[in-house]
């Protein structure tokens, strides 16, 4: 038996330059081992702890920053460029300026009729003054209307606030005429038909004259014109009253009313027509509605625009249509063969 232990401290040689630990066993065999670096393990552990602490601080800082961040204030807007001229330099009133309010629904300037915004407008179903901002998908009461401050935008906002329904979104009056129905944004399965009355439409009976006469909430539809309304125009009727002057006096008006042939003054509210403030009025312009005889029994009813603009006719909400079947998502999940897995 050797008198020297296997790892005798006296035979231990630590060579710092070679960074190895050398041992000489009982058989005088030289064995080299790498040194045990305890400080290296401790440093690695410190690095991990510091990294985790920094990551946690950054995460908490990011959560706090974005919780108070106003994205609209800091949103970078890219200036829109035009090939020929900038229509926003030739405004009847600055874009977005309040023009007037009709039945609690505000109307804003679109600058001029040739300008079309690239932003879609949104409105709060519970507050008609809450509009003109970007829609937030998390807000169930905010719905999309049309291009910001267009004629369609105002009509949709007025109708949803005063009647609780909206027309289907279209691009121009050609698509709107005789192709649109109405829906309830709070109950999508319920639709309403649309009634269309052409300007100068001929009728023969008293009931037809009664039906074709203008009513509140009617939409007066204007024809598309590159010089005036490139996408057409729409104005909503906010008030209708008898036109005593056009009838030729009060007594003449009474006689015409018995036959439902009396003239009327039609007050409308609109956006993107003259784009000028309404003053102290709660309407933008006043149209006339008249009757003219085309035969002994037939008459034509027609609108007269004070600016001589071409009117196609008027559109109004019709009868409620049968409820559309709405699938039950819970039952659909139960009926899936794969238990609803994607």
Secondary structure, DSSP 4 states (H G I P E B T S, - for coil): --SS-TT-GGG-EEETTTTEEEEE-TT--EEEEE---HHHHHHHHHHHHHHHHHHHHHHHHHHHHHHS--TTTTPPPPPP--SS--GGGS-SS-TT-EEEEETTEEEE--SSTT---SSEEEEETTEEEEESS---TT-TTEEEEEETTSHHHHHHHHHHHHTS-EEPP-SSHHHHTTT--EEETTEEEEEEEEEEEETTEEE-SHHHHHHHS--TT-EEEE--BTTTBTT-EEEEEEEEEE-HHHHTSHHHHHHHHHTT---EEEEEE-SSSS----TT-SSSEEEEEEEEESSSS-EEEEEE-TT-PPEEEEEEEEEEPPPPP---HHHHHHH-TTTT--
